Amino acid sequence: MKAMILAAGLGTRLRPLTDDRPKALVTVAGRTLLEITLSRLRSFGVSDVIVNAHHHAQMIVDYLQTHNNFGMRIEVSREENLLDTGGGLKKAAHFFSDTPQEPFLLHNVDVLSTIDLGQMVRFHTEQRALATLAVQQRESSRQLLFNEQGQLCGRRIVRATKAESQPGQLVRSAEQLQPLAFSGIHVLSPLIFEKMEEQGAFSIIDAYLHLAAQGEKIIAFRAVGYYWRDLGRPENLLEAAQDIANGKFSVT
């Protein structure tokens, strides 16, 4: 099975830790975020991975070479200019061209979770979805909106004050909407590359909303009861290290 790790961001929220390194090489509990993500993917049968890189990209290349790619087949997709999540994925389309019928995983490098990726892939396959998004019912400033069948219908951004909040964006009608927080983990059909019309730098969420508006099946995988943590800020790393020490997440 194949996967892509999104690791090209500047990691501005993690400064000063990312002043001299990419966020993928920031450590928690003695392990880099990239190693932790690769280990998780490998444990679910992933053997081929493409990692996008921009900020201190050569450091990622050298790190992987030094560690013999952690026993996996790994390609680095260098982005001279940041392409955002959707553009970065589209640039990597060639990596998945030889397995057009096999779903693949897309995983942010800066999240920790115990989400069962195998169950998520099986759910995606059973539902014959174009994209399956791991979501949870938790507080988040950015929420995706799903109908009762779990299909993506829109999004809304919630700010600290009501005046700052946005009313939301609906791309398909629904009698009842469920706001859920996205977890940065996706399962995708390679058919996604034929259907994304956006060019250059663009958000994958924008692409999903566009495809959902066209009737494509972009669905929710409700990751209920799993550990999940964003690692976007230095204080998050400290909290994650404490979680690891308490056994909530394992890096072995």
Backbone torsions as a table, in degrees:
resi	resn	phi	psi	omega
1	MET	NA	150.2	-177.8
2	LYS	-111.5	161.1	178.6
3	ALA	-153.3	160.2	171.1
4	MET	-124.4	137.1	174.6
5	ILE	-107.8	123.9	177.9
6	LEU	-84.5	110.6	-173.5
7	ALA	-140.2	17.9	-172.2
8	ALA	-89.0	-9.7	-175.2
9	GLY	-62.0	160.5	-178.6
10	LEU	-74.9	-18.2	-179.4
11	GLY	65.3	37.3	-175.7
12	THR	-61.9	-33.5	-179.6
13	ARG	-70.4	-16.9	-179.0
14	LEU	-95.8	2.0	177.7
15	ARG	-60.9	144.5	10.2
16	PRO	-87.2	3.6	-177.5
17	LEU	-61.7	-29.1	-177.2
18	THR	-99.3	12.3	176.8
19	ASP	-65.3	-34.3	-175.5
20	ASP	-122.1	16.6	179.6
21	ARG	-160.5	158.5	174.4
22	PRO	-75.0	156.4	-178.5
23	LYS	-62.9	-25.6	178.7
24	ALA	-62.4	-23.0	-178.2
25	LEU	-104.5	8.5	168.6
26	VAL	-69.4	145.7	-174.8
27	THR	-109.1	152.3	169.8
28	VAL	-139.9	129.1	-177.8
29	ALA	53.8	36.6	174.7
30	GLY	81.9	2.9	180.0
31	ARG	-122.2	143.3	177.3
32	THR	-73.8	154.7	177.8
33	LEU	-60.3	-35.2	179.7
34	LEU	-66.0	-44.6	179.4
35	GLU	-62.7	-42.8	-180.0
36	ILE	-60.7	-43.9	-179.2
37	THR	-66.7	-43.2	178.2
38	LEU	-61.2	-41.2	179.9
39	SER	-62.5	-42.5	177.8
40	ARG	-61.8	-46.4	-179.2
41	LEU	-64.0	-43.0	-179.2
42	ARG	-62.6	-34.7	-179.0
43	SER	-67.2	-17.8	177.9
44	PHE	-105.2	18.5	173.0
45	GLY	90.4	9.6	176.7
46	VAL	-78.5	129.4	-179.3
47	SER	-119.3	-21.7	-176.9
48	ASP	-120.7	124.4	-175.2
49	VAL	-134.5	139.4	169.1
50	ILE	-114.9	134.3	-178.6
51	VAL	-118.5	124.0	175.8
52	ASN	-86.1	148.1	-174.2
53	ALA	-146.8	145.3	177.6
54	HIS	-143.2	-66.1	-179.1
55	HIS	-69.7	116.6	-177.1
56	HIS	52.7	46.1	-175.6
57	ALA	-59.2	-38.6	-177.4
58	GLN	-63.2	-29.7	177.9
59	MET	-63.4	-36.1	177.8
60	ILE	-68.4	-43.2	178.5
61	VAL	-59.4	-48.5	-178.4
62	ASP	-64.8	-39.7	179.9
63	TYR	-61.7	-45.2	-179.8
64	LEU	-65.7	-40.6	178.5
65	GLN	-63.8	-41.7	179.7
66	THR	-60.7	-34.3	-178.0
67	HIS	-101.2	19.5	177.2
68	ASN	50.4	38.3	178.3
69	ASN	56.9	21.7	178.7
70	PHE	53.3	33.2	176.8
71	GLY	75.4	15.3	-178.6
72	MET	-118.3	167.7	172.8
73	ARG	-93.9	112.1	-172.2
74	ILE	-126.5	135.0	174.9
75	GLU	-119.1	143.2	176.7
76	VAL	-107.3	126.0	177.7
77	SER	-99.4	102.4	-178.3
78	ARG	-78.4	134.7	175.9
79	GLU	-114.6	110.9	178.1
80	GLU	-64.3	-38.8	172.3
81	ASN	-120.2	139.7	-179.0
82	LEU	-59.9	132.9	-176.5
83	LEU	-107.8	2.4	-176.7
84	ASP	64.2	-178.8	-172.3
85	THR	-67.4	-41.2	-179.2
86	GLY	-73.5	-45.1	178.9
87	GLY	-64.8	-37.4	177.5
88	GLY	-63.8	-41.8	177.2
89	LEU	-63.8	-45.3	-177.3
90	LYS	-62.8	-37.0	177.8
91	LYS	-62.6	-27.6	-177.9
92	ALA	-91.3	11.0	-175.0
93	ALA	-56.1	-35.7	-177.5
94	HIS	-58.9	-29.6	-175.9
95	PHE	-64.6	-26.1	-175.4
96	PHE	-106.8	5.9	-173.5
97	SER	-69.6	-23.5	-178.0
98	ASP	-89.2	-1.5	176.2
99	THR	-130.8	63.1	-172.4
100	PRO	-67.8	-14.6	-179.3
101	GLN	-102.6	-3.5	-172.7
102	GLU	-104.7	124.1	177.3
103	PRO	-65.4	156.7	178.9
104	PHE	-135.6	162.1	-178.9
105	LEU	-97.0	143.5	172.6
106	LEU	-123.7	123.4	-168.8
107	HIS	-136.7	126.0	172.7
108	ASN	-65.0	142.0	180.0
109	VAL	-76.6	-19.6	-172.7
110	ASP	-105.2	35.7	172.0
111	VAL	-131.4	145.2	171.5
112	LEU	-112.0	137.7	175.6
113	SER	-158.2	160.1	171.4
114	THR	-107.6	18.0	180.0
115	ILE	-56.3	133.5	-178.7
116	ASP	-75.2	98.7	-176.6
117	LEU	-67.7	-32.0	177.5
118	GLY	-64.4	-44.4	177.6
119	GLN	-64.0	-37.1	-180.0
120	MET	-65.2	-41.8	178.1
121	VAL	-65.0	-41.7	178.9
122	ARG	-63.2	-42.0	178.0
123	PHE	-60.8	-45.4	178.6
124	HIS	-57.7	-45.1	-178.1
125	THR	-67.0	-44.7	179.4
126	GLU	-61.4	-36.9	-177.9
127	GLN	-82.8	-9.3	-177.5
128	ARG	51.6	47.9	-177.0
129	ALA	-87.0	157.8	171.6
130	LEU	-81.3	-39.4	177.7
131	ALA	-146.6	139.7	177.7
132	THR	-123.9	127.9	-174.5
133	LEU	-114.5	128.2	175.7
134	ALA	-74.3	121.0	-177.1
135	VAL	-132.4	156.7	179.7
136	GLN	-139.7	156.6	176.0
137	GLN	-91.2	92.9	-179.8
138	ARG	-151.2	167.5	-179.8
139	GLU	-68.1	136.1	178.3
140	SER	-161.0	144.1	178.4
141	SER	-75.3	-19.0	178.6
142	ARG	-121.4	119.9	-176.5
143	GLN	-123.3	137.8	172.4
144	LEU	-94.4	146.4	-176.3
145	LEU	-110.8	126.9	-177.6
146	PHE	-124.0	150.4	175.8
147	ASN	-85.6	-175.8	-175.4
148	GLU	-66.8	-19.3	177.6
149	GLN	-90.0	3.0	178.6
150	GLY	79.5	18.4	-179.9
151	GLN	-95.9	140.6	-178.1
152	LEU	-64.7	130.7	-179.0
153	CYS	-124.8	-15.2	-177.9
154	GLY	169.3	-165.2	178.4
155	ARG	-154.7	163.7	172.8
156	ARG	-149.8	151.2	-179.4
157	ILE	-113.2	123.7	-177.5
158	VAL	-108.2	120.3	179.4
159	ARG	-99.3	179.2	-177.2
160	ALA	-63.8	-33.5	178.5
161	THR	-120.5	154.1	-178.5
162	LYS	-60.0	-35.0	-178.1
163	ALA	-64.6	-29.1	-179.1
164	GLU	-85.2	-17.4	-175.2
165	SER	-71.0	150.6	177.9
166	GLN	-100.0	146.3	-175.5
167	PRO	-66.5	-21.2	179.3
168	GLY	111.6	163.9	-179.3
169	GLN	-128.4	117.7	177.7
170	LEU	-106.7	131.3	-179.9
171	VAL	-113.2	-10.4	174.0
172	ARG	-152.3	147.1	-175.2
173	SER	-76.9	152.7	178.0
174	ALA	-157.5	144.7	178.5
175	GLU	-70.3	-35.9	-178.4
176	GLN	-140.6	135.1	-177.6
177	LEU	-116.2	139.9	178.2
178	GLN	-112.9	114.6	176.4
179	PRO	-81.0	128.1	-178.6
180	LEU	-136.0	150.9	-178.3
181	ALA	-92.8	129.8	179.7
182	PHE	-76.8	144.5	-173.6
183	SER	-107.0	5.2	177.9
184	GLY	76.0	20.3	178.6
185	ILE	-131.1	128.4	-176.5
186	HIS	-130.4	155.2	163.9
187	VAL	-120.5	131.2	-174.0
188	LEU	-128.6	147.7	167.4
189	SER	-86.1	139.5	176.5
190	PRO	-59.1	-14.0	175.4
191	LEU	-61.8	-17.4	180.0
192	ILE	-56.5	-32.7	-176.3
193	PHE	-69.1	-29.7	178.2
194	GLU	-76.3	-21.1	-170.5
195	LYS	-103.0	-20.0	178.9
196	MET	-74.0	118.9	-178.3
197	GLU	-92.7	-15.7	-176.6
198	GLU	-67.0	152.2	178.6
199	GLN	-126.7	159.2	176.3
200	GLY	69.9	-139.9	-179.8
201	ALA	-88.5	124.8	178.0
202	PHE	-158.6	156.6	179.6
203	SER	-80.8	137.9	176.9
204	ILE	-64.8	-30.7	178.1
205	ILE	-65.6	-39.7	175.4
206	ASP	-59.7	-41.8	178.8
207	ALA	-64.5	-42.0	178.2
208	TYR	-60.1	-43.8	-179.5
209	LEU	-63.8	-40.5	177.5
210	HIS	-62.6	-43.6	-179.7
211	LEU	-69.1	-38.6	177.7
212	ALA	-62.4	-37.5	178.5
213	ALA	-64.0	-25.4	179.1
214	GLN	-88.9	1.5	178.0
215	GLY	94.1	5.9	178.5
216	GLU	-70.9	154.4	-174.5
217	LYS	-90.2	94.4	174.7
218	ILE	-109.2	110.9	-167.0
219	ILE	-123.3	163.2	-179.6
220	ALA	-94.3	134.7	165.9
221	PHE	-106.3	109.8	-176.1
222	ARG	-77.7	103.4	-176.3
223	ALA	-86.1	69.7	-175.3
224	VAL	-82.5	131.8	173.8
225	GLY	85.4	3.4	179.6
226	TYR	-97.0	150.2	172.5
227	TYR	-71.9	140.3	176.3
228	TRP	-153.5	138.0	175.4
229	ARG	-149.1	133.9	171.7
230	ASP	-79.6	140.5	-177.7
231	LEU	-115.1	34.9	-173.4
232	GLY	-78.6	-14.1	-176.8
233	ARG	-130.8	153.5	-179.6
234	PRO	-54.6	-38.8	-179.8
235	GLU	-66.2	-27.9	176.7
236	ASN	-66.1	-35.1	178.7
237	LEU	-64.9	-40.6	178.0
238	LEU	-64.6	-41.4	178.2
239	GLU	-65.4	-39.8	178.9
240	ALA	-65.4	-40.6	178.4
241	ALA	-61.2	-37.9	177.4
242	GLN	-67.6	-40.2	177.5
243	ASP	-60.8	-41.3	179.6
244	ILE	-65.7	-42.6	178.6
245	ALA	-62.9	-30.5	-179.5
246	ASN	-89.6	1.9	176.5
247	GLY	82.9	11.2	179.6
248	LYS	-75.3	-24.0	178.1
249	PHE	-145.4	140.4	-178.6
250	SER	-110.5	135.8	177.1
251	VAL	-106.1	11.4	-179.3
252	THR	-89.1	NA	NA
